[in-house]
């Protein structure tokens, strides 16, 4: 399955995980061209088996119950934060719970294994698409990979409109870790591309990877407002992102 489905902006491409490598029906160079030059969103359908994502999500949630939430960001370690604030730089209000793994090798074995099962294939895919040679770990200077899971809790998790610099990331990845209609009812990522709003809520399913040009304005709509908000509940929408940036720059 490959080609423009739903809208001209969204391109569905069949994908599968085999021996730790995400294989796609569309050539890597064509994926990059469509995202970077044609302003399209490429949706790699069923790139991850659901079991891998469920294992990663459960392991991360369990770890978060054992480790107290951080009050400030720690870009040199592994931490999680419950955020209900306005982003200082972009002035974007948001409510979500993020889990950050700058040094996956320092995570407990029961957490490191499922994290690697998720982020190693993403790293290889990212390098293939961008021509970069990024690895995991924190260099003395310059940008590095910031593996992250984000939980938008039922009851109102969201992220208002914001954007990022194009470099050094170039391509953004959003991996759906939960299933609409089962794990959550409402909430999804929206993009603005050349003045057109593209809503991915009903298009992206669990296991899909949305690839997008990193400087497109985007936002996350609220999750399940009729539910009670509870930081300690796993209910709501979960995603994984592959951020490559320099927090010290």
Backbone bond lengths (Angstrom), bond angles and torsions (degrees), N, CA, C in turn:
res aa  C-N    CA-C-N  psi(-1)  N-CA   C-N-CA  omega(-1)  CA-C   N-CA-C  phi
1 X - - - 1.463 - - 1.509 108.65 -
2 X 1.346 117.50 117.22 1.450 121.65 -179.51 1.510 108.67 -154.45
3 X 1.325 116.32 143.84 1.447 120.29 177.49 1.504 111.46 128.42
4 X 1.329 116.61 177.61 1.453 121.21 -177.01 1.523 110.37 -76.89
5 X 1.315 115.60 109.83 1.452 121.64 173.98 1.520 107.85 -116.19
6 X 1.302 118.25 154.32 1.455 126.33 179.01 1.527 111.43 70.73
7 X 1.321 118.94 -64.69 1.453 121.99 175.81 1.515 107.60 -143.94
8 X 1.333 114.18 165.02 1.454 118.90 177.57 1.511 111.73 -64.82
9 X 1.322 117.36 -23.63 1.457 121.83 -178.58 1.526 112.86 -75.73
10 X 1.319 117.37 -25.36 1.465 121.19 -174.53 1.523 109.17 -110.53
11 X 1.311 116.57 120.96 1.458 122.25 -179.83 1.526 108.38 -110.38
12 X 1.316 117.02 119.95 1.459 122.00 178.19 1.531 109.22 -90.80
13 X 1.323 115.43 129.39 1.460 121.36 179.96 1.526 108.24 -130.14
14 X 1.304 117.01 126.32 1.463 120.70 177.28 1.524 109.80 -66.76
15 X 1.321 115.75 140.63 1.462 121.03 -178.74 1.515 109.09 -146.14
16 X 1.339 115.31 159.20 1.462 120.55 176.87 1.516 109.26 -152.50
17 X 1.319 116.27 149.75 1.457 121.90 177.05 1.515 108.40 -95.77
18 X 1.344 116.60 120.29 1.454 121.21 -179.88 1.525 109.29 -135.02
19 X 1.340 116.55 118.57 1.466 122.39 179.02 1.526 111.71 54.07
20 X 1.323 115.77 41.22 1.456 120.45 176.07 1.514 115.18 81.06
21 X 1.323 117.74 4.60 1.464 122.28 -178.17 1.526 108.93 -119.43
22 X 1.331 116.79 132.89 1.455 121.38 176.47 1.527 108.36 -84.91
23 X 1.308 116.54 111.05 1.463 121.83 178.77 1.519 108.89 -94.61
24 X 1.333 116.45 140.53 1.456 121.56 -176.15 1.518 110.55 -127.90
25 X 1.334 115.35 149.27 1.460 120.85 178.14 1.526 112.51 -75.24
26 X 1.316 116.15 -15.09 1.457 120.20 177.53 1.524 108.91 -106.13
27 X 1.324 116.64 141.23 1.459 122.13 178.43 1.530 110.20 -58.68
28 X 1.341 115.99 143.33 1.464 120.66 -177.79 1.527 111.49 -58.25
29 X 1.314 117.71 -43.46 1.460 121.13 -178.86 1.521 110.99 -62.91
30 X 1.337 117.17 -36.21 1.458 121.02 179.17 1.520 110.91 -69.05
31 X 1.332 117.48 -38.23 1.465 120.64 176.18 1.521 109.84 -59.27
32 X 1.330 116.69 -49.62 1.459 120.73 -179.14 1.527 110.80 -61.28
33 X 1.326 117.49 -41.56 1.462 121.23 -179.78 1.524 110.95 -62.48
34 X 1.317 116.68 -44.46 1.460 119.95 -177.72 1.531 111.53 -64.70
35 X 1.331 116.65 -38.53 1.459 119.80 -178.69 1.524 111.07 -76.08
36 X 1.308 116.82 -48.54 1.459 120.89 -172.63 1.524 112.80 -79.31
37 X 1.309 118.36 -38.32 1.462 121.37 -172.59 1.531 113.39 -102.45
38 X 1.324 117.80 -32.74 1.465 120.06 -175.17 1.529 113.38 -101.68
39 X 1.338 116.56 -3.21 1.453 119.70 176.88 1.508 114.19 67.84
40 X 1.336 117.32 32.35 1.460 120.93 179.27 1.529 110.95 -102.18
41 X 1.298 115.28 157.85 1.461 122.72 170.82 1.518 107.03 -99.60
42 X 1.319 117.23 124.52 1.459 121.24 177.63 1.527 107.87 -100.06
43 X 1.316 115.48 123.89 1.454 121.96 -178.68 1.522 108.62 -109.25
44 X 1.326 116.51 107.38 1.463 121.60 177.76 1.523 107.63 -81.45
45 X 1.330 115.63 107.84 1.456 121.23 -172.26 1.528 111.30 -80.82
46 X 1.367 114.77 128.46 1.464 122.11 175.67 1.533 111.63 56.13
47 X 1.329 115.58 40.23 1.460 119.98 179.03 1.522 111.92 -66.63
48 X 1.330 116.78 -30.89 1.471 121.47 178.93 1.522 109.90 -117.89
49 X 1.332 117.98 137.14 1.469 119.83 170.23 1.526 109.99 -64.74
50 X 1.302 116.09 144.18 1.463 120.48 -177.14 1.526 112.07 -58.93
51 X 1.330 118.32 -34.02 1.467 120.94 -177.37 1.521 111.84 -61.55
52 X 1.328 117.35 -38.57 1.462 120.82 179.40 1.527 110.66 -64.82
53 X 1.325 116.29 -41.95 1.454 120.36 -178.35 1.524 111.88 -71.28
54 X 1.318 116.81 -39.30 1.460 120.30 177.72 1.517 111.00 -63.15
55 X 1.342 116.36 -41.07 1.465 120.33 178.76 1.521 111.21 -63.07
56 X 1.328 116.99 -43.33 1.463 120.49 179.58 1.522 111.02 -65.49
57 X 1.315 116.30 -45.23 1.468 120.34 -179.10 1.525 111.20 -62.13
58 X 1.328 116.84 -44.19 1.465 120.61 -178.80 1.526 111.35 -66.46
59 X 1.346 116.32 -42.13 1.456 120.09 -179.48 1.526 111.10 -64.06
60 X 1.318 116.51 -40.13 1.465 120.61 179.57 1.530 110.73 -67.91
61 X 1.322 117.35 -43.63 1.463 120.30 178.86 1.518 110.97 -62.68
62 X 1.342 117.94 -40.95 1.461 121.28 178.03 1.521 110.89 -63.23
63 X 1.328 116.26 -42.82 1.468 120.75 178.07 1.534 110.60 -60.86
64 X 1.334 116.15 -41.40 1.452 120.30 -179.65 1.517 113.40 -64.80
65 X 1.326 116.90 -26.70 1.464 119.42 177.09 1.527 111.70 -76.92
66 X 1.326 116.70 -20.10 1.467 120.88 -178.88 1.529 112.76 -93.93
67 X 1.325 116.62 -24.02 1.464 121.62 -176.67 1.527 108.61 -110.56
68 X 1.334 118.74 125.84 1.469 119.80 -179.36 1.527 111.76 -60.91
69 X 1.331 117.67 145.42 1.474 120.15 176.91 1.521 111.00 -61.85
70 X 1.317 116.11 143.37 1.457 121.21 178.42 1.526 109.88 -79.78
71 X 1.325 115.77 153.84 1.461 121.38 176.37 1.521 111.72 -93.54
72 X 1.345 116.11 -25.07 1.464 121.40 178.88 1.527 108.19 -134.71
73 X 1.326 116.40 161.78 1.460 120.89 179.62 1.525 110.91 -72.34
74 X 1.326 114.82 142.69 1.467 122.19 177.17 1.525 107.68 -125.73
75 X 1.324 116.59 91.59 1.458 120.38 -175.43 1.525 113.08 -77.97
76 X 1.326 116.55 4.02 1.460 120.46 176.70 1.523 112.31 -109.78
77 X 1.318 117.74 5.40 1.456 119.56 -176.28 1.518 111.88 -147.62
78 X 1.329 115.15 -165.70 1.460 122.93 177.43 1.529 108.53 -106.52
79 X 1.315 116.63 131.45 1.459 119.86 -176.28 1.528 109.63 -160.65
80 X 1.327 115.40 167.52 1.455 120.09 172.93 1.521 108.86 -137.80
81 X 1.341 114.48 149.72 1.466 120.11 -178.09 1.526 110.30 -135.32
82 X 1.320 115.37 142.06 1.452 122.30 171.06 1.526 106.88 -97.70
83 X 1.321 115.72 113.69 1.462 119.76 -171.88 1.528 111.04 -111.38
84 X 1.311 115.50 125.40 1.455 123.17 170.85 1.523 105.14 -138.97
85 X 1.323 115.97 86.01 1.458 120.09 -167.17 1.520 110.13 -159.49
86 X 1.314 114.67 -175.11 1.456 122.36 174.52 1.518 107.55 -116.49
87 X 1.349 116.51 125.80 1.456 120.39 -179.88 1.521 109.83 -59.44
88 X 1.323 115.86 130.00 1.458 120.81 -173.26 1.530 112.09 -64.81
89 X 1.325 116.77 -42.93 1.455 120.28 -174.62 1.521 112.05 -77.12
90 X 1.320 117.17 -45.95 1.459 120.02 -174.04 1.533 113.60 -101.37
91 X 1.330 116.47 -3.77 1.460 120.63 179.03 1.520 111.95 56.66
92 X 1.329 116.21 41.42 1.461 121.61 -179.67 1.530 109.28 -107.12
93 X 1.327 118.65 115.17 1.466 119.74 176.07 1.521 110.80 -66.76
94 X 1.326 116.30 149.30 1.451 119.90 -179.53 1.516 110.27 -160.56
95 X 1.343 114.06 152.63 1.464 122.88 174.16 1.514 107.14 -136.42
96 X 1.317 117.35 109.06 1.458 121.22 176.10 1.520 109.86 -163.48
97 X 1.315 115.67 169.77 1.469 123.94 -179.35 1.517 106.71 -119.28
98 X 1.339 116.87 112.85 1.464 118.63 -178.97 1.520 111.35 -108.35
99 X 1.326 114.28 146.69 1.466 123.87 -179.64 1.528 106.80 -121.98
100 X 1.329 116.15 121.66 1.462 121.55 -168.22 1.521 110.72 -123.55
101 X 1.349 115.59 132.56 1.464 120.37 -172.81 1.526 109.73 -130.62
102 X 1.329 114.27 79.61 1.465 119.91 179.57 1.517 112.30 -73.72
103 X 1.334 116.78 -24.67 1.471 121.20 179.35 1.525 107.31 -131.18
104 X 1.319 116.40 80.48 1.466 119.89 -175.78 1.521 111.89 -62.20
105 X 1.334 117.03 -28.75 1.459 120.05 179.53 1.512 113.39 -64.45
106 X 1.334 117.74 -17.99 1.461 121.56 177.75 1.530 112.46 -91.34
107 X 1.310 117.14 -2.34 1.466 120.30 178.60 1.527 109.41 -76.34
108 X 1.326 118.38 153.36 1.470 120.88 175.58 1.534 110.03 -58.01
109 X 1.334 118.01 148.78 1.471 120.95 -177.06 1.518 113.37 -53.49
110 X 1.335 117.29 -38.30 1.467 120.10 -178.69 1.528 111.94 -69.36
111 X 1.329 117.04 -15.08 1.460 121.65 176.06 1.522 111.23 -101.31
112 X 1.327 117.09 -39.44 1.465 120.66 -177.20 1.527 111.86 -60.68
113 X 1.330 116.96 -42.07 1.470 119.84 -176.36 1.523 112.49 -61.27
114 X 1.343 120.21 -51.70 1.469 118.52 179.09 1.522 112.74 -66.85
115 X 1.341 118.21 -31.41 1.457 119.86 176.44 1.527 110.87 -63.87
116 X 1.320 116.31 -44.41 1.470 119.67 178.62 1.522 110.80 -64.60
117 X 1.338 116.86 -36.53 1.453 120.07 178.52 1.518 112.98 -62.78
118 X 1.333 116.30 -24.08 1.454 121.77 177.55 1.528 112.14 -92.64
119 X 1.331 116.77 -48.94 1.456 119.95 -169.20 1.527 114.47 -87.31
120 X 1.309 118.79 -24.46 1.471 118.38 177.05 1.535 111.39 -65.14
121 X 1.336 119.93 -46.66 1.466 118.66 175.19 1.526 112.66 -60.48
122 X 1.329 117.57 -36.23 1.454 120.34 177.20 1.522 111.31 -65.27
123 X 1.318 116.63 -39.85 1.468 120.40 179.26 1.528 110.60 -61.60
124 X 1.325 116.60 -46.39 1.465 120.11 179.42 1.530 110.83 -62.59
125 X 1.325 116.63 -41.94 1.454 120.19 179.20 1.526 110.87 -64.08
126 X 1.316 116.20 -44.05 1.464 120.27 179.60 1.525 111.01 -60.89
127 X 1.317 117.37 -45.15 1.467 120.42 179.20 1.528 111.21 -62.86
128 X 1.332 116.52 -41.24 1.467 120.17 178.74 1.524 111.45 -60.64
129 X 1.324 116.63 -41.07 1.462 121.02 -174.28 1.523 112.95 -78.48
130 X 1.321 116.94 -30.43 1.464 120.41 -174.60 1.520 113.57 -103.95
131 X 1.328 117.43 -17.03 1.454 120.19 -174.04 1.510 113.28 79.59
132 X 1.321 116.55 6.46 1.465 120.61 176.58 1.526 110.44 -80.31
133 X 1.307 115.56 170.29 1.470 121.15 177.58 1.528 109.14 -129.89
134 X 1.319 116.16 48.16 1.457 119.33 -175.71 1.527 110.27 -72.91
135 X 1.328 114.77 146.19 1.459 122.06 174.63 1.509 108.68 -127.21
136 X 1.315 116.16 179.80 1.454 120.24 176.94 1.522 109.19 -92.58
137 X 1.318 115.40 147.61 1.459 121.10 -176.67 1.513 109.63 123.91
138 X 1.323 116.47 163.70 1.452 122.56 -175.33 1.527 109.32 -109.03
139 X 1.335 117.82 112.31 1.454 120.45 178.46 1.527 111.20 -75.21
140 X 1.324 115.96 168.53 1.461 120.04 178.85 1.520 111.44 -65.20
141 X 1.330 116.79 -36.41 1.460 122.00 177.89 1.525 109.00 -141.58
142 X 1.319 115.49 162.14 1.452 120.60 174.00 1.517 114.11 88.63
143 X 1.337 115.91 178.50 1.461 120.90 -176.50 1.522 113.05 -74.14
144 X 1.316 115.60 161.32 1.461 120.92 175.69 1.518 109.80 -155.31
145 X 1.325 115.16 166.89 1.463 121.66 -176.19 1.531 110.21 -76.31
146 X 1.305 114.56 137.64 1.468 122.42 -178.35 1.528 107.91 -124.02
147 X 1.350 118.54 78.87 1.472 120.34 -179.64 1.529 110.75 -59.60
148 X 1.308 115.89 135.92 1.458 119.60 -172.50 1.526 111.14 -148.66
149 X 1.333 116.03 137.10 1.454 122.85 165.14 1.516 107.69 -110.09
150 X 1.331 116.71 140.14 1.461 121.51 178.87 1.517 108.75 -124.54
151 X 1.324 115.24 130.75 1.467 122.39 177.46 1.528 108.18 -111.66
152 X 1.335 115.94 120.30 1.458 121.98 173.02 1.528 107.13 -97.87
153 X 1.338 117.28 97.93 1.471 119.66 -171.11 1.519 112.58 -62.16
154 X 1.327 115.35 145.30 1.457 120.11 170.55 1.524 108.48 -56.89
155 X 1.332 115.28 145.14 1.452 119.48 -178.32 1.510 113.20 101.53
156 X 1.342 117.78 1.55 1.454 117.67 173.26 1.510 117.47 134.85
157 X 1.339 119.55 17.05 1.450 119.81 173.33 1.524 110.74 -62.12
158 X 1.342 117.12 138.81 1.463 120.36 -178.62 1.522 108.99 -165.80
159 X 1.343 115.82 173.18 1.456 122.94 174.29 1.525 106.64 -147.60
160 X 1.325 116.75 117.89 1.465 120.55 -177.32 1.531 111.15 -69.76
161 X 1.303 115.55 169.18 1.458 122.98 -177.39 1.528 110.80 -53.06
162 X 1.339 115.01 132.58 1.461 121.40 178.43 1.520 108.47 -157.96
163 X 1.292 117.06 179.60 1.468 121.48 -179.23 1.517 109.13 -154.62
164 X 1.341 116.10 170.02 1.462 122.55 179.44 1.524 109.45 -130.47
165 X 1.324 115.12 160.23 1.463 119.27 169.73 1.526 109.44 -66.04
166 X 1.311 116.20 145.24 1.461 120.03 -179.53 1.529 111.66 -66.14
167 X 1.309 117.54 -42.36 1.469 121.60 -178.44 1.521 110.28 -99.47
168 X 1.330 117.32 147.00 1.468 126.85 4.16 1.530 114.46 -89.71
169 X 1.336 117.95 -1.39 1.461 120.98 -171.15 1.530 113.41 -66.26
170 X 1.314 117.14 -49.37 1.465 125.53 -176.98 1.523 112.38 69.62
171 X 1.319 117.98 -62.88 1.462 122.28 -177.48 1.525 110.22 -114.59
172 X 1.324 116.22 132.75 1.455 120.94 174.85 1.515 111.08 -101.27
173 X 1.341 116.36 148.34 1.460 122.97 175.84 1.525 108.85 -119.88
174 X 1.323 116.81 134.72 1.466 122.42 168.64 1.519 106.94 -127.24
175 X 1.329 116.41 117.82 1.461 122.23 179.40 1.524 108.58 -103.86
176 X 1.326 117.27 124.53 1.463 121.09 178.29 1.522 109.72 -78.18
177 X 1.331 116.36 121.23 1.466 121.84 -178.41 1.526 112.53 -105.16
178 X 1.313 117.58 -1.63 1.461 120.68 -179.84 1.522 109.45 -139.55
179 X 1.309 115.40 160.89 1.472 121.45 -171.70 1.521 110.67 -107.81
180 X 1.324 115.45 125.96 1.461 121.19 177.04 1.527 109.46 -66.38
181 X 1.330 115.87 136.16 1.452 121.28 -178.54 1.509 113.10 92.53
182 X 1.325 117.27 -16.76 1.460 121.34 177.07 1.522 110.53 -119.41
183 X 1.330 117.23 -55.86 1.464 121.63 -178.84 1.523 112.02 -89.14
184 X 1.311 116.94 -26.62 1.461 122.15 176.30 1.528 108.19 -154.11
185 X 1.323 116.30 161.08 1.460 120.49 -178.77 1.523 112.12 -105.73
186 X 1.324 116.06 -38.77 1.454 120.23 -174.92 1.528 110.72 -133.57
187 X 1.325 115.00 152.97 1.455 121.40 176.39 1.516 111.18 120.92
188 X 1.314 116.48 134.73 1.454 120.62 178.74 1.515 110.16 -170.80
189 X 1.316 115.44 171.54 1.457 121.64 -179.56 1.522 109.97 -90.89
190 X 1.328 115.80 135.00 1.460 122.64 175.19 1.524 109.04 -117.73
191 X 1.317 115.93 146.88 1.459 122.42 177.57 1.520 108.92 -124.95
192 X 1.326 115.82 150.42 1.453 120.97 167.55 1.517 108.14 -112.32
193 X 1.330 116.18 120.46 1.464 122.26 -177.74 1.519 107.93 -127.77
194 X 1.310 116.16 114.25 1.468 121.41 -179.70 1.527 111.48 52.97
195 X 1.329 116.18 41.51 1.457 120.96 177.85 1.510 115.30 82.95
196 X 1.330 118.01 -2.86 1.471 122.83 -179.35 1.523 109.98 -103.36
197 X 1.325 117.07 130.63 1.466 121.68 177.61 1.526 109.12 -89.24
198 X 1.322 115.89 127.70 1.457 122.36 178.50 1.528 107.87 -117.84
199 X 1.310 116.44 114.11 1.462 123.17 -177.57 1.522 108.70 -97.64
200 X 1.338 116.47 119.96 1.466 121.34 -176.07 1.529 113.34 -96.76
201 X 1.326 118.21 4.35 1.468 119.98 -173.16 1.523 112.71 -55.01
202 X 1.320 117.80 -47.80 1.461 120.05 -176.20 1.527 112.52 -91.17
203 X 1.322 117.90 -4.59 1.460 121.10 -176.04 1.519 112.87 -95.15
204 X 1.340 116.78 -36.63 1.461 119.60 -175.35 1.517 110.35 -92.98
205 X 1.326 116.04 124.62 1.460 122.14 -179.36 1.527 108.73 -110.40
206 X 1.314 116.38 168.33 1.453 120.98 178.35 1.535 109.92 -56.54
207 X 1.315 116.04 133.85 1.459 121.76 -178.47 1.504 114.24 95.58
208 X 1.345 117.64 -14.19 1.463 121.71 -179.18 1.529 110.53 -83.52
209 X 1.320 115.61 147.81 1.462 122.48 173.73 1.519 108.31 -114.04
210 X 1.314 116.92 121.29 1.456 121.69 173.54 1.531 108.27 -93.10
211 X 1.332 116.19 122.57 1.465 122.08 179.00 1.520 107.99 -108.91
212 X 1.314 116.21 129.81 1.463 120.57 -172.50 1.517 110.50 -144.82
213 X 1.324 114.80 153.65 1.466 120.83 176.07 1.520 108.27 -69.88
214 X 1.328 117.03 129.57 1.460 122.00 -162.58 1.522 113.95 -70.88
215 X 1.314 119.08 -13.61 1.461 118.94 -179.60 1.528 113.07 -100.51
216 X 1.339 118.23 8.30 1.464 119.54 174.03 1.531 109.81 -69.43
217 X 1.330 119.12 130.95 1.467 119.74 170.67 1.531 110.03 -58.17
218 X 1.328 116.54 140.52 1.465 119.76 -178.07 1.520 109.37 -153.58
219 X 1.331 115.71 164.41 1.457 121.99 -179.84 1.514 108.87 -158.19
220 X 1.334 116.27 165.71 1.466 122.73 -178.98 1.519 108.39 -122.09
221 X 1.319 116.55 121.01 1.455 121.02 -177.21 1.533 110.76 -75.48
222 X 1.340 115.19 159.87 1.458 120.96 -171.53 1.526 112.43 -66.90
223 X 1.323 114.34 145.28 1.458 121.31 179.97 1.522 110.79 -96.14
224 X 1.309 116.30 126.86 1.471 125.30 164.34 1.530 114.27 38.45
225 X 1.321 116.57 65.49 1.465 120.23 -174.92 1.528 113.18 -64.69
226 X 1.327 118.18 -22.67 1.470 118.50 -178.90 1.521 112.46 -77.22
227 X 1.338 117.43 -8.02 1.463 121.09 177.98 1.525 111.11 -89.06
228 X 1.311 116.40 158.69 1.454 121.58 175.66 1.520 109.82 -73.41
229 X 1.310 116.39 134.37 1.462 120.59 177.62 1.522 109.49 -80.25
230 X 1.349 115.75 131.87 1.462 120.58 -177.19 1.525 108.59 -150.78
231 X 1.336 116.86 111.09 1.459 120.13 179.35 1.524 112.15 -58.84
232 X 1.314 117.96 -28.29 1.471 121.32 -175.13 1.526 112.94 -84.87
233 X 1.305 117.63 -5.62 1.458 121.11 179.03 1.522 110.34 -92.18
234 X 1.337 116.51 146.00 1.466 121.71 176.21 1.527 112.23 -86.64
235 X 1.337 117.42 -2.96 1.460 121.08 -176.81 1.526 110.76 -64.69
236 X 1.314 115.78 145.12 1.454 120.64 179.41 1.524 110.89 124.82
237 X 1.303 115.35 -164.08 1.455 122.08 -174.94 1.527 110.71 -101.94
238 X 1.336 115.72 132.37 1.459 122.50 178.62 1.526 109.56 -118.09
239 X 1.338 115.58 139.66 1.456 121.24 173.93 1.528 108.37 -138.03
240 X 1.322 115.28 161.10 1.466 121.77 170.15 1.514 107.62 -117.95
241 X 1.326 116.59 142.45 1.460 121.34 177.56 1.523 109.33 -126.41
242 X 1.323 114.19 155.64 1.467 121.02 179.31 1.526 106.91 -119.46
243 X 1.334 115.31 92.72 1.465 120.63 -176.65 1.531 109.49 -99.95
244 X 1.325 114.77 131.84 1.472 122.27 178.19 1.525 106.43 -124.22
245 X 1.335 116.99 104.40 1.446 118.91 -174.43 1.532 109.78 -156.25
246 X 1.299 116.20 174.70 1.461 121.94 -179.37 1.519 108.96 -115.73
247 X 1.327 118.08 95.64 1.472 119.70 -178.47 1.525 112.36 -68.31
248 X 1.346 116.56 -13.94 1.465 119.73 -179.77 1.518 111.89 -95.76
249 X 1.352 116.04 -5.84 1.450 120.23 -176.01 1.534 112.59 -86.89
